Amino acid sequence: MEFNAAKFRSWCRTWHRDLSFVFAGMFIVYALSGIAMNHRDTFNPHFSVKRTEIQVDPKLFPKGKATKGQVARLLEPIGETRNLTQFYYPDPSTLKIFLKGGSSVVVDTESGKGVYEKLSRRPVLGFMARLHYNPGKLWTYFADAFGIAMILITLTGLSMLKGKNGFRGRGGIEFGIGILIPVIILLTF
């Protein structure tokens, strides 16, 4: 059986197109969440944090430590009474309160000034960012299939053009540049 280059390129175009459409949504989801994950030091992709300054009556804190009931009363104005999990004093005049879901309140018991940090899960981006943590066995299988599909999409794309713009011409040079960029970056670390 003789190799037919035109038929092979036609086959590559078909597979390249079909696989690209199948995985295009996943490329976008993975790329957006990957960008967010790359900037975790300045941006939390899982939660948004809203800081609100609060003022409470310092009389809530008689000399000594606050009781659970006093802490619950402190939380009433911000609607978090039912979410109280625990509290402690990191120093004698600072009360730190932990709430369900990761939110917290820190209060200076002498002045009554405090900060309420409300954590809210980012519904879309937080969900997408979880994919980078391998959330389960099914995801492992899908991620492997996704990796194989990326290789197939790349190989079929490299095989579609012939001549000076194809892999043996400009395309091959650009392919080599694409390999060199991460290698150079890795060598500089």
FISE-955653 format. One line per 5 residues: number of its first residue (from 1); for each residue x, y, z of N, C-alpha, C. Coordinates in nm, 2 decimals, padded with zeros to 4 digits. Example, Ala and Ser with C-alpha at 12.3 -4.5 7.8 and 13.67 -1.06 7.14 Angstrom:
FISE-955653
1	01.32/-00.57/00.78/01.23/-00.45/00.78/01.32/-00.33/00.78  01.28/-00.22/00.71/01.37/-00.11/00.71/01.29/00.00/00.79
end
This chain:
FISE-955653
1	00.08/-00.12/00.00/00.00/00.00/00.00/00.09/00.12/00.00  00.06/00.21/-00.09/00.14/00.33/-00.11/00.09/00.45/-00.02  00.18/00.52/00.04/00.15/00.64/00.12/00.10/00.75/00.03  -00.02/00.80/00.06/-00.08/00.91/-00.01/-00.07/01.04/00.08  00.02/01.13/00.05/00.04/01.25/00.13/-00.08/01.34/00.13
6	-00.15/01.35/00.02/-00.27/01.44/00.01/-00.38/01.38/00.10  -00.40/01.25/00.09/-00.50/01.19/00.17/-00.47/01.20/00.32  -00.34/01.18/00.35/-00.30/01.19/00.49/-00.32/01.34/00.55  -00.29/01.44/00.47/-00.32/01.58/00.51/-00.47/01.60/00.52  -00.55/01.55/00.44/-00.69/01.56/00.45/-00.74/01.50/00.58
11	-00.69/01.38/00.61/-00.72/01.31/00.73/-00.68/01.39/00.85  -00.56/01.45/00.85/-00.52/01.54/00.96/-00.61/01.66/00.98  -00.65/01.72/00.86/-00.74/01.84/00.87/-00.87/01.80/00.94  -00.93/01.68/00.90/-01.05/01.64/00.96/-01.04/01.61/01.11  -00.94/01.54/01.15/-00.91/01.51/01.29/-00.88/01.63/01.37
16	-00.80/01.72/01.31/-00.76/01.84/01.38/-00.88/01.93/01.40  -00.97/01.94/01.30/-01.09/02.02/01.32/-01.18/01.96/01.42  -01.21/01.83/01.41/-01.30/01.77/01.51/-01.25/01.77/01.65  -01.13/01.73/01.67/-01.07/01.73/01.81/-01.07/01.88/01.86  -01.04/01.97/01.78/-01.03/02.11/01.82/-01.17/02.16/01.87
21	-01.27/02.12/01.80/-01.41/02.16/01.84/-01.44/02.09/01.97  -01.41/01.96/01.98/-01.45/01.89/02.10/-01.38/01.95/02.23  -01.25/01.98/02.21/-01.17/02.03/02.33/-01.16/02.18/02.34  -01.22/02.26/02.25/-01.20/02.40/02.26/-01.26/02.46/02.39  -01.37/02.41/02.43/-01.42/02.46/02.56/-01.33/02.43/02.68
26	-01.27/02.31/02.68/-01.18/02.27/02.78/-01.05/02.36/02.78  -01.01/02.39/02.66/-00.89/02.47/02.64/-00.91/02.61/02.71  -01.03/02.66/02.69/-01.06/02.80/02.74/-01.07/02.79/02.89  -01.15/02.69/02.94/-01.16/02.67/03.09/-01.03/02.65/03.15  -00.94/02.57/03.10/-00.81/02.54/03.16/-00.72/02.66/03.15
31	-00.73/02.73/03.04/-00.64/02.85/03.02/-00.68/02.96/03.11  -00.81/02.99/03.13/-00.85/03.09/03.22/-00.82/03.06/03.36  -00.85/02.94/03.40/-00.82/02.90/03.54/-00.67/02.89/03.56  -00.59/02.85/03.46/-00.45/02.85/03.48/-00.39/02.99/03.50  -00.44/03.09/03.42/-00.40/03.22/03.44/-00.43/03.27/03.58
36	-00.55/03.24/03.63/-00.58/03.28/03.77/-00.49/03.21/03.87  -00.46/03.09/03.85/-00.38/03.01/03.94/-00.23/03.07/03.94  -00.19/03.11/03.82/-00.05/03.17/03.81/-00.04/03.30/03.90  -00.15/03.36/03.93/-00.14/03.49/04.00/-00.20/03.48/04.14  -00.19/03.36/04.20/-00.24/03.34/04.34/-00.18/03.43/04.44
41	-00.06/03.48/04.42/00.00/03.56/04.52/-00.07/03.70/04.53  -00.14/03.74/04.42/-00.21/03.87/04.42/-00.36/03.86/04.41  -00.41/03.74/04.38/-00.55/03.72/04.35/-00.59/03.58/04.39  -00.70/03.57/04.47/-00.75/03.44/04.51/-00.85/03.39/04.41  -00.82/03.29/04.33/-00.92/03.24/04.23/-01.04/03.16/04.29
46	-01.02/03.12/04.42/-01.13/03.04/04.48/-01.23/03.13/04.56  -01.18/03.23/04.62/-01.27/03.32/04.71/-01.25/03.46/04.68  -01.36/03.54/04.69/-01.34/03.69/04.70/-01.35/03.72/04.85  -01.27/03.82/04.88/-01.26/03.87/05.02/-01.31/04.01/05.03  -01.41/04.04/05.11/-01.47/04.17/05.13/-01.44/04.21/05.27
51	-01.36/04.32/05.29/-01.32/04.37/05.42/-01.41/04.48/05.46  -01.47/04.48/05.58/-01.56/04.59/05.62/-01.51/04.62/05.76  -01.49/04.75/05.78/-01.46/04.80/05.92/-01.59/04.81/06.00  -01.58/04.76/06.12/-01.70/04.76/06.21/-01.66/04.83/06.34  -01.77/04.88/06.41/-01.75/04.94/06.54/-01.85/04.87/06.64
56	-01.79/04.82/06.74/-01.88/04.75/06.84/-01.86/04.82/06.97  -01.96/04.80/07.06/-01.96/04.87/07.19/-01.85/04.80/07.28  -01.75/04.87/07.32/-01.65/04.81/07.40/-01.70/04.76/07.54  -01.82/04.81/07.57/-01.88/04.76/07.70/-01.92/04.61/07.69  -01.92/04.56/07.57/-01.95/04.41/07.55/-01.84/04.33/07.62
61	-01.72/04.39/07.64/-01.61/04.32/07.69/-01.57/04.37/07.82  -01.63/04.31/07.93/-01.59/04.36/08.06/-01.44/04.31/08.08  -01.39/04.35/08.19/-01.25/04.31/08.22/-01.24/04.16/08.21  -01.14/04.11/08.14/-01.13/03.97/08.12/-01.17/03.92/07.98  -01.21/03.80/07.97/-01.24/03.74/07.84/-01.39/03.74/07.82
66	-01.42/03.75/07.69/-01.56/03.75/07.65/-01.62/03.61/07.65  -01.75/03.60/07.67/-01.81/03.46/07.67/-01.87/03.44/07.53  -01.91/03.32/07.51/-01.96/03.28/07.37/-02.09/03.37/07.35  -02.17/03.40/07.45/-02.29/03.48/07.43/-02.25/03.62/07.40  -02.15/03.68/07.46/-02.11/03.81/07.43/-02.06/03.82/07.28
71	-01.98/03.72/07.24/-01.93/03.72/07.10/-02.05/03.70/07.01  -02.15/03.62/07.04/-02.26/03.61/06.95/-02.34/03.74/06.94  -02.35/03.82/07.05/-02.41/03.95/07.04/-02.33/04.05/06.95  -02.20/04.04/06.96/-02.12/04.12/06.87/-02.14/04.09/06.73  -02.18/03.97/06.69/-02.20/03.93/06.55/-02.34/03.96/06.50
76	-02.43/04.00/06.59/-02.57/04.03/06.54/-02.58/04.13/06.44  -02.51/04.25/06.45/-02.52/04.35/06.35/-02.48/04.31/06.21  -02.39/04.22/06.20/-02.34/04.18/06.07/-02.41/04.05/06.02  -02.50/04.00/06.10/-02.58/03.88/06.06/-02.50/03.75/06.06  -02.40/03.74/06.15/-02.32/03.62/06.15/-02.33/03.54/06.28
81	-02.43/03.56/06.36/-02.44/03.49/06.49/-02.45/03.34/06.47  -02.52/03.29/06.38/-02.53/03.15/06.36/-02.41/03.08/06.30  -02.32/03.16/06.25/-02.20/03.11/06.18/-02.07/03.11/06.27  -02.09/03.14/06.40/-01.98/03.14/06.49/-01.93/03.00/06.51  -01.79/02.98/06.49/-01.74/02.85/06.52/-01.65/02.85/06.64
86	-01.56/02.95/06.65/-01.47/02.96/06.77/-01.41/03.10/06.77  -01.35/03.13/06.89/-01.28/03.26/06.90/-01.17/03.24/07.00  -01.07/03.33/06.99/-00.96/03.33/07.09/-00.90/03.47/07.10  -00.81/03.49/07.19/-00.74/03.62/07.21/-00.59/03.60/07.17  -00.55/03.65/07.05/-00.41/03.64/07.02/-00.32/03.73/07.11
91	-00.38/03.84/07.16/-00.32/03.92/07.27/-00.43/03.97/07.36  -00.40/04.03/07.47/-00.50/04.06/07.57/-00.61/04.16/07.52  -00.58/04.24/07.42/-00.68/04.33/07.38/-00.74/04.31/07.24  -00.71/04.19/07.18/-00.75/04.16/07.05/-00.83/04.03/07.05  -00.95/04.03/07.00/-01.04/03.92/06.99/-01.05/03.87/06.84
96	-01.02/03.75/06.82/-01.03/03.70/06.68/-01.14/03.59/06.68  -01.24/03.61/06.59/-01.36/03.53/06.58/-01.35/03.46/06.44  -01.37/03.33/06.45/-01.38/03.25/06.32/-01.52/03.21/06.29  -01.56/03.22/06.17/-01.70/03.19/06.12/-01.70/03.08/06.02  -01.81/03.01/06.01/-01.82/02.91/05.91/-01.79/02.96/05.77
101	-01.73/02.88/05.69/-01.70/02.92/05.55/-01.57/03.00/05.54  -01.49/03.02/05.65/-01.37/03.09/05.64/-01.37/03.23/05.67  -01.48/03.30/05.69/-01.49/03.44/05.73/-01.44/03.46/05.87  -01.40/03.58/05.90/-01.35/03.61/06.04/-01.38/03.75/06.07  -01.37/03.78/06.20/-01.38/03.91/06.26/-01.27/03.93/06.36
106	-01.20/04.04/06.35/-01.10/04.08/06.45/-01.14/04.21/06.51  -01.14/04.21/06.65/-01.19/04.33/06.72/-01.08/04.37/06.83  -01.06/04.50/06.83/-00.98/04.56/06.94/-01.08/04.58/07.06  -01.07/04.50/07.16/-01.17/04.51/07.27/-01.16/04.64/07.35  -01.06/04.71/07.34/-01.05/04.84/07.42/-01.12/04.95/07.34
111	-01.10/04.96/07.21/-01.16/05.07/07.13/-01.30/05.02/07.07  -01.32/04.89/07.05/-01.44/04.85/06.98/-01.42/04.85/06.83  -01.31/04.89/06.78/-01.29/04.89/06.63/-01.25/04.75/06.59  -01.31/04.71/06.47/-01.28/04.58/06.42/-01.29/04.57/06.27  -01.25/04.46/06.22/-01.25/04.43/06.07/-01.32/04.30/06.05
116	-01.42/04.30/05.97/-01.50/04.18/05.93/-01.45/04.14/05.79  -01.40/04.02/05.78/-01.36/03.97/05.64/-01.45/03.86/05.60  -01.53/03.89/05.50/-01.63/03.80/05.45/-01.58/03.73/05.32  -01.56/03.60/05.33/-01.52/03.52/05.22/-01.64/03.46/05.15  -01.63/03.48/05.01/-01.74/03.43/04.93/-01.67/03.35/04.82
121	-01.72/03.23/04.80/-01.67/03.14/04.70/-01.70/03.20/04.56  -01.60/03.20/04.47/-01.62/03.25/04.33/-01.68/03.13/04.26  -01.81/03.15/04.22/-01.88/03.03/04.17/-01.82/02.97/04.04  -01.78/03.05/03.94/-01.73/03.00/03.82/-01.58/02.97/03.82  -01.51/03.08/03.85/-01.36/03.07/03.85/-01.31/02.97/03.96
126	-01.38/02.97/04.07/-01.34/02.88/04.18/-01.36/02.73/04.14  -01.47/02.71/04.07/-01.50/02.57/04.02/-01.39/02.53/03.92  -01.36/02.62/03.83/-01.26/02.59/03.72/-01.12/02.57/03.78  -01.08/02.65/03.88/-00.95/02.64/03.94/-00.93/02.51/04.01  -01.04/02.45/04.06/-01.03/02.32/04.13/-00.97/02.21/04.03
131	-00.99/02.23/03.90/-00.94/02.13/03.81/-00.79/02.12/03.81  -00.72/02.22/03.86/-00.57/02.22/03.86/-00.52/02.14/03.98  -00.61/02.10/04.07/-00.58/02.02/04.19/-00.61/01.88/04.18  -00.65/01.83/04.06/-00.69/01.69/04.04/-00.79/01.65/04.14  -00.92/01.68/04.12/-01.02/01.66/04.23/-01.07/01.51/04.24
136	-01.02/01.42/04.15/-01.06/01.28/04.17/-01.01/01.19/04.05  -01.04/01.07/04.07/-00.99/00.97/03.97/-01.05/00.99/03.83  -01.18/01.03/03.82/-01.24/01.05/03.69/-01.17/01.17/03.62  -01.13/01.27/03.70/-01.06/01.38/03.64/-00.92/01.34/03.59  -00.86/01.25/03.66/-00.73/01.19/03.61/-00.74/01.13/03.47
141	-00.85/01.05/03.46/-00.87/00.99/03.33/-00.90/01.09/03.22  -00.99/01.19/03.26/-01.02/01.29/03.16/-00.89/01.38/03.13  -00.81/01.41/03.23/-00.69/01.49/03.20/-00.59/01.42/03.12  -00.58/01.29/03.13/-00.50/01.21/03.04/-00.55/01.21/02.90  -00.68/01.19/02.89/-00.74/01.20/02.75/-00.72/01.34/02.69
146	-00.73/01.44/02.77/-00.71/01.58/02.73/-00.57/01.60/02.68  -00.47/01.55/02.76/-00.33/01.56/02.72/-00.31/01.49/02.59  -00.36/01.37/02.57/-00.34/01.29/02.45/-00.41/01.37/02.33  -00.53/01.43/02.36/-00.60/01.51/02.25/-00.51/01.63/02.21  -00.45/01.69/02.31/-00.36/01.81/02.28/-00.25/01.77/02.19
151	-00.19/01.65/02.22/-00.08/01.60/02.14/-00.13/01.57/01.99  -00.25/01.50/01.98/-00.30/01.47/01.85/-00.34/01.60/01.77  -00.40/01.70/01.84/-00.44/01.82/01.78/-00.31/01.89/01.73  -00.20/01.89/01.81/-00.08/01.95/01.76/-00.02/01.87/01.65  -00.01/01.74/01.65/00.05/01.66/01.55/-00.03/01.67/01.42
156	-00.16/01.67/01.43/-00.24/01.68/01.30/-00.23/01.82/01.25  -00.22/01.92/01.33/-00.20/02.06/01.29/-00.06/02.08/01.22  00.04/02.02/01.27/00.17/02.02/01.21/00.18/01.96/01.07  00.09/01.86/01.05/00.09/01.78/00.93/00.00/01.84/00.82  -00.07/01.94/00.85/-00.17/01.99/00.75/-00.11/02.06/00.64
161	-00.01/02.15/00.66/00.05/02.23/00.55/00.17/02.16/00.50  00.19/02.18/00.37/00.32/02.13/00.31/00.39/02.25/00.25  00.51/02.22/00.21/00.59/02.32/00.14/00.66/02.42/00.24  00.69/02.54/00.18/00.76/02.64/00.26/00.69/02.69/00.39  00.56/02.68/00.40/00.49/02.72/00.52/00.46/02.60/00.61
166	00.49/02.48/00.57/00.46/02.36/00.65/00.57/02.33/00.75  00.57/02.21/00.80/00.67/02.17/00.90/00.81/02.17/00.85  00.83/02.14/00.73/00.97/02.14/00.67/01.02/02.28/00.63  00.94/02.38/00.65/00.97/02.51/00.62/00.96/02.60/00.74  00.88/02.71/00.72/00.86/02.81/00.83/00.80/02.75/00.95
171	00.70/02.66/00.93/00.63/02.59/01.04/00.73/02.52/01.13  00.83/02.45/01.08/00.92/02.38/01.16/01.01/02.47/01.24  01.05/02.59/01.18/01.12/02.69/01.26/01.04/02.74/01.37  00.91/02.77/01.35/00.83/02.82/01.45/00.80/02.72/01.56  00.79/02.59/01.52/00.78/02.48/01.62/00.90/02.47/01.71
176	01.02/02.49/01.65/01.14/02.48/01.72/01.15/02.60/01.82  01.10/02.72/01.78/01.10/02.84/01.87/01.01/02.81/01.99  00.89/02.74/01.96/00.80/02.71/02.06/00.86/02.61/02.17  00.95/02.53/02.13/01.01/02.44/02.22/01.12/02.51/02.29  01.20/02.60/02.23/01.31/02.67/02.29/01.26/02.77/02.40
181	01.15/02.83/02.38/01.11/02.94/02.48/01.10/02.88/02.62  01.02/02.77/02.64/01.02/02.72/02.78/01.15/02.66/02.83  01.23/02.60/02.73/01.36/02.55/02.77/01.45/02.67/02.82  01.45/02.78/02.75/01.53/02.89/02.79/01.48/02.95/02.92  01.35/02.96/02.94/01.30/03.01/03.06/01.34/02.92/03.18
186	01.33/02.79/03.16/01.36/02.69/03.27/01.51/02.70/03.30  01.59/02.72/03.20/01.74/02.73/03.22/01.78/02.86/03.30  01.70/02.96/03.29/01.73/03.08/03.36/01.70/03.08/03.51  01.62/02.98/03.56/01.59/02.97/03.70/01.70/02.90/03.77
end
